[in-house]
Amino acid sequence: MSAPKIAFVASDVPTAQSARTELAKRYGDTQPAEADVIVALGGDGFMLQTLHGTQDLRAAVYGMNRGTVGFLMNEFSADDLPARLAEAEEATINPLHMTALDATGQMHEGLAINEVSLLRAGPQAAKLRITVDGRMRMPELVCDGALVATPAGSTAYNYSAHGPILPIGSGVLALTAMAAFRPRRWRGALLPKAAVVRFDVLDADKRPVMAEADSKSVRNVVSVEIRSDSSIGHRILFDPGHGLEERLLREQFA
């Protein structure tokens, strides 16, 4: 079997750049559009950036940790990379699609692999109305913010906000509140993956809110609609025994 054509991409940090130089010298370097696999060197933030940037390419992405957290990354080693790639397990995840309307009437769209979050952008708590599949479920949530997370993103911001960790194949999304004031300490809900979630910002002039889909930010939103986008499948490779399912389980017993 011929060696795979590998494209190496790296974050700007020196450890990632030096790793890219070493690996490219040993295994060759191919343009991402022509590669069999893309190796991303950095942390989770760079991995998300790489997945967004390569979502229209045929190659799966294999991450190696040259950053900090590295939940989506494999352990770094320059040795036996073709063999590791050949044995890697593949997971496919669908992002969330955000449609946000701001106070000027402009519509913004974004994709999020981890979560879409709404956060207060002023000194007062946000007031949000929550609708799921066209049915109002909560007329008013007073909070610092709220988010909708995918299973792959459930160990990130969602978990820090005391949301649940979701199994990767669960077909469920987490709706989690941050610092809920009314209803007191409300932490959210579990929703079917096919659910369409809408947040309407109440009293938006006095209580401004911003929305974020991974790295895309929209200020002064008045409504945000979130749904899973099954037309996009991000293919991620993991070393055997260290796939997303195992990582999600490990987080719960840490």
Backbone bond lengths (Angstrom), bond angles and torsions (degrees), N, CA, C in turn:
res aa  C-N    CA-C-N  psi(-1)  N-CA   C-N-CA  omega(-1)  CA-C   N-CA-C  phi
1 M - - - 1.456 - - 1.530 108.68 -
2 S 1.330 116.43 132.35 1.465 119.64 -179.41 1.515 110.59 -72.91
3 A 1.319 115.88 154.62 1.462 121.05 179.57 1.517 109.67 -67.01
4 P 1.336 117.71 144.05 1.458 120.23 -179.70 1.526 110.84 -69.18
5 K 1.323 115.09 150.12 1.460 120.01 173.27 1.527 107.11 -83.19
6 I 1.335 116.20 119.75 1.463 122.04 -172.76 1.519 109.91 -112.67
7 A 1.329 115.59 135.48 1.468 121.71 170.56 1.518 107.63 -107.44
8 F 1.323 117.28 125.74 1.464 122.35 178.60 1.520 109.30 -101.85
9 V 1.327 115.68 127.78 1.462 121.32 174.26 1.519 107.29 -127.84
10 A 1.334 116.71 147.88 1.463 119.83 -173.63 1.519 110.66 -144.31
11 S 1.324 115.03 150.39 1.460 120.67 172.83 1.526 109.81 -70.10
12 D 1.317 116.47 175.92 1.460 120.68 -175.47 1.528 114.15 -79.87
13 V 1.340 117.63 -8.92 1.466 118.52 -175.98 1.529 109.66 -69.24
14 P 1.329 119.08 146.48 1.464 121.95 -174.94 1.519 114.02 -57.12
15 T 1.355 118.80 -39.14 1.463 120.20 -178.84 1.528 111.23 -64.07
16 A 1.330 116.48 -36.74 1.468 119.85 178.46 1.522 111.16 -71.35
17 Q 1.322 117.13 -40.71 1.459 120.45 -179.69 1.525 111.78 -66.41
18 S 1.325 116.96 -40.31 1.462 119.42 179.54 1.530 110.57 -68.57
19 A 1.336 116.67 -36.04 1.461 120.30 176.99 1.521 110.45 -64.60
20 R 1.317 117.34 -40.28 1.462 121.08 178.83 1.535 110.68 -62.32
21 T 1.323 116.69 -42.75 1.464 120.84 179.27 1.518 110.90 -61.47
22 E 1.334 115.87 -44.88 1.470 120.26 -178.94 1.528 111.34 -64.68
23 L 1.338 117.20 -45.91 1.462 120.91 -176.48 1.530 111.90 -68.80
24 A 1.322 116.04 -40.91 1.467 119.76 178.96 1.527 110.98 -62.57
25 K 1.336 116.66 -36.94 1.460 120.88 179.23 1.524 110.91 -66.67
26 R 1.345 116.70 -37.44 1.461 120.71 -176.64 1.525 113.14 -80.33
27 Y 1.349 116.44 -36.93 1.462 119.06 -169.93 1.528 113.68 -119.21
28 G 1.327 117.42 1.05 1.451 119.55 -176.25 1.519 110.63 81.25
29 D 1.317 115.29 165.71 1.462 120.09 -176.80 1.524 108.87 -139.75
30 T 1.325 116.21 132.72 1.453 122.92 -176.66 1.526 109.06 -121.87
31 Q 1.297 117.53 151.43 1.455 120.92 173.56 1.534 109.59 -63.92
32 P 1.337 118.40 139.56 1.471 120.27 -177.08 1.523 114.48 -52.00
33 A 1.328 117.68 -37.97 1.461 120.33 -177.65 1.519 112.60 -66.78
34 E 1.330 117.54 -19.43 1.463 121.52 -177.63 1.532 112.07 -108.64
35 A 1.305 118.08 1.66 1.462 121.69 -171.90 1.528 111.91 -85.74
36 D 1.334 115.00 154.30 1.463 121.90 169.87 1.520 110.91 -81.63
37 V 1.324 116.39 -30.88 1.456 121.95 179.31 1.520 108.64 -149.59
38 I 1.323 115.56 146.94 1.458 122.05 177.47 1.528 108.15 -110.75
39 V 1.315 116.47 125.85 1.469 121.92 178.24 1.528 108.14 -103.44
40 A 1.329 114.95 117.87 1.465 121.65 -178.60 1.518 109.20 -101.92
41 L 1.329 116.60 127.71 1.464 123.05 -177.20 1.514 109.00 -114.17
42 G 1.325 116.16 115.18 1.455 120.82 -177.97 1.508 109.83 161.57
43 G 1.335 116.78 -149.07 1.458 121.89 176.67 1.519 110.80 -109.86
44 D 1.327 115.54 -168.45 1.459 120.01 -176.80 1.533 112.43 -62.41
45 G 1.330 116.69 -37.84 1.456 119.37 178.80 1.514 111.95 -60.36
46 F 1.321 116.27 -42.21 1.457 119.48 178.49 1.524 110.87 -69.99
47 M 1.326 117.28 -33.89 1.460 120.50 177.04 1.530 110.02 -62.04
48 L 1.326 117.45 -44.56 1.466 120.33 177.76 1.527 110.48 -61.33
49 Q 1.328 116.07 -42.14 1.464 120.83 178.34 1.530 110.67 -60.85
50 T 1.330 116.74 -42.06 1.458 121.06 179.90 1.521 111.53 -66.25
51 L 1.325 117.12 -43.18 1.463 120.34 179.39 1.524 111.43 -61.65
52 H 1.326 116.54 -42.79 1.469 119.46 177.56 1.524 110.56 -63.11
53 G 1.329 115.91 -42.59 1.460 119.83 -174.83 1.515 114.51 -73.20
54 T 1.332 117.61 -18.07 1.466 120.75 -175.76 1.521 112.48 -117.77
55 Q 1.322 117.96 14.76 1.466 120.22 -173.16 1.535 113.26 -64.65
56 D 1.324 117.15 -20.64 1.462 119.77 179.34 1.530 112.47 -94.23
57 L 1.330 117.73 1.87 1.461 121.28 -179.68 1.526 110.38 -95.47
58 R 1.326 116.02 160.94 1.465 120.03 -176.04 1.528 112.44 -81.18
59 A 1.313 118.14 -20.07 1.461 121.55 -172.61 1.520 112.26 -77.86
60 A 1.333 115.79 142.08 1.459 121.05 170.35 1.527 109.08 -78.45
61 V 1.332 115.83 164.70 1.472 121.10 -177.81 1.534 109.80 -115.08
62 Y 1.319 114.64 129.94 1.460 122.89 177.13 1.523 107.04 -116.23
63 G 1.320 116.73 116.70 1.456 120.13 -177.98 1.511 112.54 -96.35
64 M 1.340 116.27 143.73 1.463 121.17 170.62 1.523 108.38 -126.21
65 N 1.319 114.53 133.82 1.457 120.50 -169.22 1.527 112.55 -74.85
66 R 1.319 114.91 112.21 1.459 122.46 169.10 1.523 108.77 -127.74
67 G 1.358 115.41 29.88 1.458 120.82 179.70 1.512 110.29 -127.24
68 T 1.332 117.10 -134.67 1.454 120.86 -175.95 1.522 112.32 -109.51
69 V 1.349 117.86 -71.28 1.468 120.33 -173.20 1.521 111.05 -72.81
70 G 1.313 118.10 -65.76 1.451 121.46 174.60 1.514 115.36 75.61
71 F 1.334 119.22 29.86 1.461 120.62 179.17 1.531 111.40 -62.69
72 L 1.311 116.44 -35.91 1.467 121.02 -179.46 1.530 112.75 -91.54
73 M 1.338 116.68 5.63 1.459 121.04 -173.15 1.527 111.48 -109.67
74 N 1.330 115.03 157.57 1.455 122.15 171.11 1.529 109.61 -94.31
75 E 1.314 115.47 164.44 1.464 120.23 177.94 1.524 109.42 -65.25
76 F 1.318 115.62 140.82 1.464 119.19 -179.40 1.518 111.40 -78.84
77 S 1.317 115.22 133.34 1.457 123.08 169.03 1.515 107.01 -158.40
78 A 1.319 116.08 137.71 1.459 120.03 179.30 1.523 112.21 -85.81
79 D 1.321 118.09 -7.65 1.466 121.88 -174.87 1.526 111.85 -90.35
80 D 1.332 115.90 145.17 1.474 123.49 169.76 1.527 113.39 54.56
81 L 1.317 117.57 36.22 1.464 119.96 -177.16 1.535 112.59 -62.03
82 P 1.328 120.90 -44.60 1.475 118.96 179.13 1.525 112.82 -57.77
83 A 1.335 117.12 -38.62 1.465 120.55 178.94 1.526 110.69 -66.64
84 R 1.317 117.37 -40.81 1.467 120.22 177.87 1.520 111.10 -63.30
85 L 1.311 116.49 -40.87 1.460 120.09 179.40 1.524 111.26 -65.34
86 A 1.329 116.44 -39.07 1.463 120.64 -179.57 1.528 111.92 -65.84
87 E 1.324 117.30 -30.73 1.466 121.69 -177.16 1.522 113.10 -95.31
88 A 1.307 117.59 -3.80 1.464 120.82 -172.88 1.532 112.25 -66.03
89 E 1.343 114.74 148.28 1.462 122.68 174.85 1.525 108.72 -91.93
90 E 1.320 115.65 142.69 1.467 119.89 -177.93 1.528 111.09 -107.31
91 A 1.314 116.25 136.80 1.462 122.70 171.77 1.519 108.17 -123.91
92 T 1.325 116.21 139.71 1.463 121.47 178.06 1.522 108.53 -114.43
93 I 1.323 116.40 127.52 1.462 120.71 179.53 1.518 109.81 -125.16
94 N 1.328 115.34 145.36 1.465 122.24 178.32 1.516 109.49 -101.52
95 P 1.318 117.91 136.08 1.469 120.08 178.80 1.528 112.10 -80.96
96 L 1.309 115.34 170.46 1.459 122.44 170.38 1.517 108.91 -92.51
97 H 1.325 115.52 143.66 1.462 121.31 175.26 1.522 108.53 -106.64
98 M 1.326 115.93 123.68 1.464 122.31 179.59 1.521 110.33 -106.18
99 T 1.314 116.10 132.59 1.458 122.43 169.95 1.525 106.71 -121.54
100 A 1.333 116.78 116.01 1.469 121.49 -174.85 1.523 109.93 -121.18
101 L 1.325 115.83 132.05 1.464 122.58 175.96 1.522 108.22 -103.89
102 D 1.348 116.65 125.59 1.468 118.32 179.47 1.529 111.06 -96.29
103 A 1.322 115.25 177.72 1.470 121.07 -173.22 1.518 112.91 -67.43
104 T 1.333 118.62 -18.05 1.468 121.43 178.29 1.525 112.29 -87.77
105 G 1.326 116.65 -3.08 1.447 120.82 -177.77 1.511 114.39 91.24
106 Q 1.338 117.75 4.72 1.461 121.12 -179.79 1.524 110.53 -85.02
107 M 1.324 116.02 138.70 1.464 121.63 179.26 1.528 109.44 -98.29
108 H 1.323 115.95 137.34 1.462 122.42 179.52 1.533 108.60 -125.76
109 E 1.333 115.95 142.71 1.460 120.69 177.38 1.521 109.79 -124.08
110 G 1.314 115.72 150.10 1.456 120.39 177.67 1.512 110.47 -159.65
111 L 1.330 116.21 159.53 1.456 122.78 177.25 1.520 109.48 -115.63
112 A 1.325 115.82 142.94 1.459 120.72 -178.05 1.520 109.63 -134.61
113 I 1.314 116.90 123.59 1.454 121.71 176.49 1.527 110.43 -80.65
114 N 1.318 116.96 -35.88 1.459 121.20 -179.52 1.526 112.79 -91.56
115 E 1.331 116.68 -64.42 1.451 119.98 -176.14 1.521 111.68 -159.89
116 V 1.321 114.69 158.91 1.460 122.30 165.71 1.521 105.87 -109.44
117 S 1.329 116.12 127.75 1.463 119.91 -176.71 1.522 111.00 -124.92
118 L 1.319 115.50 147.82 1.454 123.64 171.58 1.519 107.11 -115.34
119 L 1.330 116.82 131.72 1.455 121.84 -175.18 1.517 110.04 -133.72
120 R 1.304 116.16 140.56 1.465 118.70 176.80 1.527 108.75 -62.59
121 A 1.330 116.41 142.65 1.463 121.41 -177.11 1.513 111.53 -119.27
122 G 1.315 117.10 21.85 1.455 122.33 179.36 1.518 110.28 -149.08
123 P 1.333 117.83 -173.94 1.460 120.48 -175.46 1.525 114.35 -73.52
124 Q 1.331 117.98 -18.23 1.467 120.57 -177.04 1.523 111.06 -102.48
125 A 1.315 115.22 154.05 1.460 120.99 179.31 1.523 110.54 -62.10
126 A 1.323 114.73 151.32 1.468 120.57 176.58 1.524 109.83 -78.08
127 K 1.317 115.09 152.07 1.460 121.49 171.65 1.525 107.70 -120.76
128 L 1.330 115.82 119.30 1.464 121.32 -174.61 1.523 110.57 -124.21
129 R 1.329 115.66 141.26 1.458 121.30 169.37 1.525 107.38 -105.10
130 I 1.336 117.16 134.94 1.457 121.43 -174.71 1.523 110.46 -114.15
131 T 1.321 115.21 126.12 1.460 122.35 176.71 1.520 108.78 -122.83
132 V 1.331 116.72 135.12 1.464 121.79 179.07 1.525 108.22 -123.03
133 D 1.324 116.23 121.58 1.462 122.48 -179.60 1.530 111.92 52.25
134 G 1.333 115.08 42.74 1.449 120.84 176.14 1.519 115.56 80.34
135 R 1.298 117.77 -1.02 1.469 121.63 179.72 1.520 109.68 -111.87
136 M 1.332 116.52 124.58 1.460 119.64 179.73 1.524 109.68 -67.67
137 R 1.330 115.05 124.75 1.459 120.53 -179.11 1.525 112.60 -105.81
138 M 1.324 117.45 -27.60 1.466 120.33 178.46 1.522 108.48 -144.79
139 P 1.335 117.35 112.33 1.469 119.65 -177.28 1.518 113.75 -66.49
140 E 1.329 117.55 -29.54 1.467 119.10 179.76 1.524 110.48 -156.42
141 L 1.332 115.52 120.31 1.452 122.63 172.41 1.523 107.39 -115.22
142 V 1.317 116.48 118.38 1.469 122.05 177.89 1.524 106.92 -99.49
143 C 1.334 117.11 119.95 1.456 119.84 -169.00 1.533 110.25 -163.40
144 D 1.325 115.00 172.61 1.462 119.93 170.24 1.515 111.41 -77.79
145 G 1.337 116.65 -23.20 1.454 120.63 179.11 1.508 111.07 169.77
146 A 1.326 115.25 179.43 1.459 121.64 177.68 1.523 107.82 -151.68
147 L 1.322 116.15 157.58 1.459 119.91 -179.68 1.516 110.52 -145.13
148 V 1.332 114.38 158.59 1.462 122.45 170.11 1.518 106.38 -119.10
149 A 1.333 117.04 124.07 1.464 122.02 -174.66 1.516 111.52 -118.95
150 T 1.324 115.64 145.35 1.459 122.73 171.73 1.531 109.00 -80.85
151 P 1.345 118.24 165.48 1.461 118.73 173.32 1.528 112.57 -57.36
152 A 1.335 117.67 -41.28 1.465 120.11 179.91 1.523 111.81 -63.41
153 G 1.333 116.99 -30.86 1.453 121.09 -179.92 1.512 114.50 -95.59
154 S 1.334 116.81 2.87 1.468 118.70 -173.18 1.518 113.34 -70.47
155 T 1.342 118.51 -16.69 1.466 120.22 177.47 1.524 111.94 -92.82
156 A 1.325 117.44 1.10 1.463 120.80 -177.94 1.536 110.01 -93.20
157 Y 1.329 117.37 -123.30 1.462 121.67 -177.83 1.525 110.97 -56.84
158 N 1.325 116.83 -38.90 1.458 121.46 -179.90 1.528 111.99 -55.92
159 Y 1.322 116.53 -45.58 1.467 120.69 -178.20 1.530 110.83 -69.15
160 S 1.337 116.78 -36.39 1.472 120.28 176.94 1.523 111.18 -63.91
161 A 1.344 115.97 -28.62 1.465 120.71 178.60 1.526 111.58 -89.91
162 H 1.340 116.93 15.16 1.465 124.35 178.05 1.520 112.87 70.68
163 G 1.327 116.30 26.05 1.451 120.10 172.91 1.518 111.33 -82.18
164 P 1.331 117.93 167.14 1.466 121.43 -176.33 1.523 112.46 -79.74
165 I 1.326 116.18 151.62 1.455 121.94 170.03 1.522 107.83 -84.72
166 L 1.332 116.74 129.80 1.457 121.63 -174.40 1.527 110.72 -108.30
167 P 1.321 119.10 132.40 1.472 120.61 173.04 1.523 110.34 -58.82
168 I 1.323 116.34 145.03 1.461 121.04 -171.09 1.522 112.24 -63.05
169 G 1.337 118.30 -32.55 1.458 120.23 -178.99 1.511 113.71 -101.26
170 S 1.313 117.43 21.38 1.465 121.02 -172.36 1.517 113.99 -74.18
171 G 1.341 118.10 -21.03 1.454 119.53 -175.82 1.511 112.89 66.77
172 V 1.326 115.99 32.25 1.464 122.27 -175.07 1.526 109.74 -131.02
173 L 1.332 116.26 147.30 1.459 123.40 171.49 1.526 108.70 -114.05
174 A 1.322 115.98 150.66 1.465 121.09 176.79 1.518 109.74 -103.77
175 L 1.323 116.62 127.08 1.465 122.76 170.92 1.523 106.26 -105.92
176 T 1.311 116.60 114.42 1.467 121.85 -171.77 1.518 110.41 -127.47
177 A 1.328 115.74 136.60 1.463 121.77 177.35 1.517 110.15 -95.91
178 M 1.335 115.82 148.46 1.458 121.21 173.33 1.524 109.08 -107.19
179 A 1.327 115.00 121.63 1.472 121.54 176.83 1.526 111.22 50.38
180 A 1.327 116.12 55.99 1.470 120.04 179.69 1.526 110.33 -66.37
181 F 1.331 115.89 130.20 1.472 121.67 178.53 1.525 110.84 -101.11
182 R 1.317 116.42 -42.01 1.462 122.66 174.66 1.521 108.52 -139.90
183 P 1.333 120.00 123.85 1.460 127.86 -8.95 1.532 110.98 -60.67
184 R 1.293 115.67 142.18 1.457 121.28 -173.12 1.526 111.51 -57.71
185 R 1.327 115.73 121.99 1.469 124.06 174.94 1.535 113.08 60.68
186 W 1.319 117.27 24.67 1.467 119.31 175.84 1.517 108.74 -66.31
187 R 1.318 117.57 127.18 1.462 121.69 -174.18 1.516 113.58 -105.16
188 G 1.321 117.25 -9.22 1.447 116.98 173.58 1.507 114.43 124.22
189 A 1.340 115.05 -155.91 1.461 121.27 -173.43 1.518 109.80 -152.65
190 L 1.328 115.64 159.99 1.451 123.02 171.12 1.519 107.88 -100.90
191 L 1.327 116.30 131.38 1.456 121.48 -174.64 1.525 110.55 -124.87
192 P 1.334 117.82 149.48 1.464 119.64 173.58 1.516 110.42 -60.36
193 K 1.331 115.72 148.57 1.464 120.55 -178.79 1.524 111.90 -58.02
194 A 1.325 117.63 -30.56 1.461 121.41 -177.89 1.524 113.29 -81.49
195 A 1.327 117.77 -1.98 1.469 120.39 -176.70 1.530 111.13 -66.70
196 V 1.332 115.02 146.40 1.465 122.23 172.59 1.521 107.05 -108.10
197 V 1.331 115.60 119.09 1.462 121.68 -176.18 1.522 109.22 -106.97
198 R 1.312 116.08 131.30 1.464 121.19 178.05 1.529 109.20 -123.52
199 F 1.324 115.13 131.50 1.455 122.28 172.37 1.530 108.29 -110.86
200 D 1.326 117.23 127.61 1.456 122.03 170.29 1.518 108.21 -108.98
201 V 1.329 115.83 130.40 1.459 121.09 -178.58 1.525 108.44 -86.52
202 L 1.319 116.71 120.26 1.447 122.78 179.51 1.526 109.50 -92.01
203 D 1.320 115.93 139.38 1.474 121.24 179.84 1.532 110.40 56.24
204 A 1.346 115.51 49.04 1.467 120.89 -171.89 1.519 113.57 -64.02
205 D 1.329 118.46 -31.63 1.466 120.19 179.62 1.520 111.64 -65.44
206 K 1.315 116.52 -41.92 1.465 121.48 -177.77 1.523 111.79 -83.41
207 R 1.340 115.80 -30.50 1.459 121.23 -175.01 1.544 109.26 -125.97
208 P 1.333 117.86 73.96 1.471 120.28 -175.02 1.525 111.98 -65.79
209 V 1.335 114.61 149.47 1.468 122.39 -177.41 1.520 108.66 -134.03
210 M 1.323 116.13 142.68 1.456 121.81 173.63 1.525 109.12 -114.76
211 A 1.338 116.77 152.65 1.457 122.09 178.60 1.521 109.19 -120.24
212 E 1.333 115.94 145.61 1.455 121.31 179.11 1.514 110.42 -134.70
213 A 1.333 115.78 133.32 1.461 122.90 172.22 1.519 106.50 -119.55
214 D 1.345 116.40 101.01 1.462 121.53 -169.65 1.532 108.49 51.98
215 S 1.317 120.68 -111.58 1.469 120.20 -175.60 1.525 113.49 -98.34
216 K 1.331 118.44 1.30 1.467 120.93 179.87 1.519 109.54 -91.66
217 S 1.341 117.16 122.96 1.461 122.78 -178.19 1.517 110.56 -113.92
218 V 1.329 115.64 140.55 1.462 122.28 176.20 1.518 107.74 -130.16
219 R 1.327 116.63 123.11 1.464 120.80 -177.80 1.519 110.18 -94.22
220 N 1.328 115.02 157.05 1.467 123.48 174.70 1.527 112.05 53.81
221 V 1.332 115.48 51.52 1.458 119.23 177.66 1.527 110.21 -79.61
222 V 1.316 115.51 148.94 1.468 120.41 174.27 1.527 110.82 -111.40
223 S 1.326 117.73 -23.50 1.463 121.16 173.79 1.521 108.95 -154.03
224 V 1.332 115.14 149.99 1.462 121.69 179.09 1.522 108.02 -140.61
225 E 1.326 116.17 129.60 1.463 121.17 176.40 1.516 108.69 -115.71
226 I 1.339 116.15 137.15 1.460 122.13 -173.93 1.520 109.15 -131.83
227 R 1.323 115.90 132.83 1.465 121.14 175.56 1.521 109.13 -147.57
228 S 1.330 117.24 153.85 1.455 121.39 174.68 1.516 109.25 -74.20
229 D 1.343 116.15 137.90 1.462 121.27 -178.63 1.524 109.48 -106.41
230 S 1.344 115.92 95.93 1.460 120.41 -177.04 1.526 112.73 -75.79
231 S 1.341 117.62 -7.29 1.464 119.69 178.84 1.526 112.08 -77.17
232 I 1.339 116.88 -12.63 1.459 121.93 179.27 1.527 108.72 -116.03
233 G 1.318 116.62 126.42 1.453 121.32 177.34 1.520 110.38 -124.21
234 H 1.312 116.73 112.56 1.463 121.32 177.30 1.532 108.65 -85.56
235 R 1.335 116.27 121.87 1.466 122.17 -178.09 1.529 109.01 -97.90
236 I 1.338 115.88 118.80 1.462 121.96 -177.61 1.517 108.73 -120.78
237 L 1.337 116.47 137.38 1.457 122.49 -178.96 1.524 110.78 -106.43
238 F 1.347 114.72 139.16 1.462 121.14 179.38 1.521 109.87 -133.13
239 D 1.331 115.76 149.86 1.456 120.46 174.60 1.531 109.80 -61.11
240 P 1.345 118.40 145.80 1.466 120.70 -179.57 1.529 112.02 -53.56
241 G 1.343 115.13 134.27 1.459 120.47 -179.84 1.504 114.76 81.08
242 H 1.330 117.33 1.48 1.465 120.97 -179.13 1.529 110.91 -130.46
243 G 1.347 116.49 30.30 1.450 121.30 179.85 1.514 112.71 -74.37
244 L 1.316 115.77 -177.84 1.468 120.33 -176.13 1.525 112.10 -62.05
245 E 1.332 117.73 -41.27 1.467 119.59 179.75 1.523 110.76 -57.60
246 E 1.343 116.07 -47.82 1.460 120.32 -179.82 1.526 111.30 -63.59
247 R 1.322 117.12 -40.32 1.465 120.71 -179.18 1.533 111.17 -65.64
248 L 1.330 116.42 -40.44 1.450 120.09 178.38 1.522 111.61 -65.87
249 L 1.327 117.22 -39.15 1.458 119.85 175.67 1.515 111.91 -64.98
250 R 1.341 115.39 -43.29 1.473 119.80 -179.02 1.521 111.54 -60.20
251 E 1.323 116.18 -39.26 1.470 119.84 179.96 1.530 111.25 -59.84
252 Q 1.331 116.88 -33.97 1.469 120.31 -176.04 1.521 112.82 -78.57
253 F 1.324 117.00 -14.90 1.469 120.49 179.89 1.525 111.65 -114.77
254 A 1.328 116.30 13.81 1.466 120.19 -178.70 1.523 109.63 -69.63
